[in-house]
Every structure is written in structure tokens, then in C-alpha cells.
Amino acid sequence: FRGFSPHLLSKYDLLTVGECTGVTLEEAMKYASSDEKELNMAFQFEHVTLDADTNNKWGLKPLNLVKLKEIMTKWQVGLEGKAWNSLFWCNHDQPRMVSRWGNDREYREISAKMLATCLHMMQGTPYVYQGEELAMTNMPFQDLSEFRDLDSINGYHEMVEVKKLMTSEEMLTSLRKKSRDNSRTPMQWDDSTNAGFSTGTPWIKVNPNYTEINAREQLQRPDSVFHYYQKLIQLRTQPEGHHPQAGGEAPPGQRVDGAPGAAQHHAAEGELAPPFPQRLPELLSKGCDQKDQDHLKGVVEILAGEQEGPLLLKLSDHLQSPPVQRVQQDAQGGQPNGEPRPLPGDRPGLQQGKAQLFLRLSHQQGGRQPPAGHSHPPVEKR
């Protein structure tokens, strides 16, 4: 890479990413060090192997939440100031995360928003895989003929017909949960034929839930998963006091996510805002009513605790917000009392409070210290 980069990569405004399966923390620092002589960032896959059965590739194993937190913390702390994280839950080789570690039925949107918040509030560059922003789900495959992934097809023949280690239904159950084809079904654009993907016959079957889960429906609904992703991205890219919904814009060159190449020091323009908002206690007391405070405190207790099991089962009761209460805006886009306008589709302060809550925990884990010059008050660890 060092011999290659000066002749090609350094001549263009490029973002380079390495797919580094099995890479260690030390190796990732070599591939994606902060001096950017090799790559800007690297993909590591340690966290998506937690539910893999080491004795049987197609065996089903529950997620250990404590181990997930340990792995994510290791990469956050280990690369801080040395290299840059690639943040992801989904890709073309993984099943749909909302089905994998969430609840894709009655709590589909709540768990999708929870997973999105967790990822976007970490240091690094989040990657959103096609359909993840809609909370698309795994495919309810009924027969082997519906699969296209050779690894899934060959796995079925090996486990059922050759080794006879699994029955046909056991293997189909596993494939419905683990097959890569779950993330390769056509993008669900609308509720028309083939989800608006094609007027012909798609190469693989369309998920039958496209009539309810599609981009057109979510674009029309303010509280959808799609609009939630937009809010998270806005929180990452807009400095405090310049919320895009309130009519403010980020000063040129300033980002709050600290991504590679982002401005770090501009003495003439003044000090940059903290990498992320760090005013959770203030938000809890100022921007939320008592019921909202209870929601957020419940999430703090769960995420800071030593608990195992599916994330959604522990978070669903706490992430369900009370009905939205609209706040009358003045002509300048703010509230009558002069406070910044709240995010649309949520109660004043609650959405931002949730985001700051996750950020505070990420700084807290492993004794991690806040960035220089930006202190934060203590939060109890349970």
C-alpha cells in the first residue's frame, strides 16, 4: 500500500476502505492508520461472528449482549486517535439485522431505530446497507428452489443429504435466519408489482411484505425509520447550535463526527463544537418531561448493566415514546420561548436526549476519557 498510494491514491480525492476479514486491532492500525498512508478505514467483522456456532456453520446461537458491548468498546477505544472505524450492522453477506438481533414483527421499527442509534453514536463512519434505512426484514423462504446463494444451496445439500446432520426443515429454518440471500432480495421502492424494482421477473423473489415496508410509504410518514436515519445523520454533521431543522447551517469545513479529513483546528473561526453533544443531564432536566426522563434513564440502566440476550427485549419498553405533542413554532423557526425547535416527529428534547445518551455511554465504557477540552458530568454505572 505504501508503494502503491503515492502513485495513484494520493493523486485523487478518494475514500479508501479495506475489507479485512479476521483482522486484529493491531493489524487494523497498520492498514488504516491516522496518517492515511495506506487506507482511510478498514472493515472488521468480529462483532458479526458472535452468533456463529463454531462447531456448525449453520447452527443457531443466541447473541451475547455483554460480548457485543466488549467487542464494540475494544474497537472504539483501541483505534481512537490511531485509526478510523468502519461502523456497520448489515452488508450483502449478512442477514437483515432487524431480523437477526431485533424483533421484525411488532417491534420492527423500534428495534431498527435502536440499532441505528447505537451505530451512529459511535466514533467512525457508519455504513447504511440498502433497505436498512427502511428496516427491511429477512425473507420468509419456503423452499430450497427460492435461494440463489450457492453457499446456502451447497450447505443444504451437505448438511441434509450428505452428512445428514440436519433435517430439511431444520436447515430451512437456519437458512431463513442466516442465509446471505436475506439481504439480496430486490429493493422495496413502493407497493406496486415487484416492489417497483422491475416490470420484469427479478432474479430472486421479492419479500412479500413489500406492500407494507417500502420507501414510498416511509417518505410520507414523519416518524418512519427512514426519517429517523436522516435525523441521526444530521446530528453527526451539524455542530451544536446549528441544527438544520432550526434554519442553521454548519460553518464551512466543520463536522462533528471527526471523520478523516474533517477540520480539526480553525483558530480564525473559533473552536469547533465537541465531537458529539455531551449535555444529557441538562437535556433530561430541561427538554423532557418526567415520563420521557424515565424512558431515557431506563435505557441508561440497561446499556450500562451486565445483561445478556436480545437487545430489543430489554429496550422495547423504554424506547416507546408517548404520543407526539407538537410545539407551535414562531416565524423564525424556533419555539416561542426562544429555544431551538425540536426534531420533527418527536417530543422536545427526547430524540436528542436518546442520541446523547448513547454517546455518553460510549465515552464512559472502558474508562475512556472525553476529548481534550470537553468535559462531561459523571453518569452512574450500574
Number of C-alpha atoms within 10 A of each C-alpha: 10 11 9 11 14 12 9 10 16 13 9 7 7 11 11 13 15 16 12 14 11 12 16 13 14 10 13 25 20 16 23 24 20 20 11 19 18 22 25 23 25 25 19 21 16 15 16 15 11 17 17 16 13 11 7 11 11 23 17 15 12 14 19 15 18 15 15 18 16 14 14 18 18 15 21 22 18 17 20 15 10 15 25 29 25 19 20 21 22 19 17 13 14 18 25 30 24 28 22 19 22 22 21 20 11 8 16 19 22 25 27 26 22 19 18 23 22 15 21 24 25 24 25 22 18 17 15 17 14 17 22 22 20 25 25 28 25 24 23 16 19 12 10 15 8 13 20 16 16 11 12 21 16 11 18 23 15 14 18 18 13 10 9 12 13 17 13 17 12 15 21 22 18 18 26 19 22 25 27 23 27 26 25 24 19 21 21 26 20 19 17 14 13 22 22 17 16 12 10 8 10 12 10 14 17 19 21 13 15 22 16 13 21 22 23 14 16 19 14 11 12 13 15 20 24 22 19 24 20 11 19 19 16 15 24 22 21 21 24 18 12 16 19 17 16 17 12 14 14 16 12 8 10 19 23 22 22 19 18 17 12 12 14 16 11 11 8 6 10 8 10 17 15 19 21 25 20 22 15 24 17 12 19 22 12 12 21 19 14 10 11 24 18 14 19 21 15 16 20 22 13 15 20 18 12 12 14 14 13 16 20 21 14 16 19 17 14 19 19 12 16 11 9 12 10 12 14 11 15 12 8 11 17 18 16 14 8 11 11 19 22 23 18 17 17 19 21 23 22 22 23 22 24 24 23 22 27 21 22 23 18 24 20 19 18 13 9 14 14 16 12 7 7 12 11 17 10 9 14 9 12 10
